Amino acid sequence: MLDFRFQGSDLRLDALPLFGGWIRGCRPSPTALRARSSRPWWRGVAGVSLIELVVTLAILGVLATSIMPVAKVAIQREKEIELRRDLRELRTAIDEYKKMTDAGRIAPKFDAHGYPPDLKALVEGVEEVGKISGKIKFLRRIPVDPMTNTTDWGLRSYQDDADSTSWGGQNVFDVYTKSTAKALDGTRYNSW
């Protein structure tokens, strides 16, 4: 049993909580309960001075402004990842078209060197040689360029120069984005 001796103190045992219960099973006095329950919840909260409020808002403002550049970089990084994925998807479809043409499953167009005439041919499909019905499709849709937000990709034909920005119109050998912005690594997006 606990023994408390207080000399010259008016501390009461029934007001001391201990491990979630009251010492010796005592309960608070009815006046203490009445005073506690009649008080609104916000009265128990200590006041905040204007200086404390201004300092807190200033700290939150500094934190918010330091997060903004990080968020911009994260958004740009996500767009770059999407651009790489879309370019890989388009180039893979072009390569599959070329493989099927070289294997003789697709009739090559005149002066196309086995490459698709445009990106729509990859989506709409082409007739397979020797089959009565059924088209071979290489893409479900033309992906949206995340840098320009359009499906208008830059195209290069087999006859064009490697760094050419105008498409000869004969066939599609390669694709690139039309965005001239710089990537996080310092290169231009249209050189990817």
Disulfide bonds with the S-S distance in Angstrom:
none
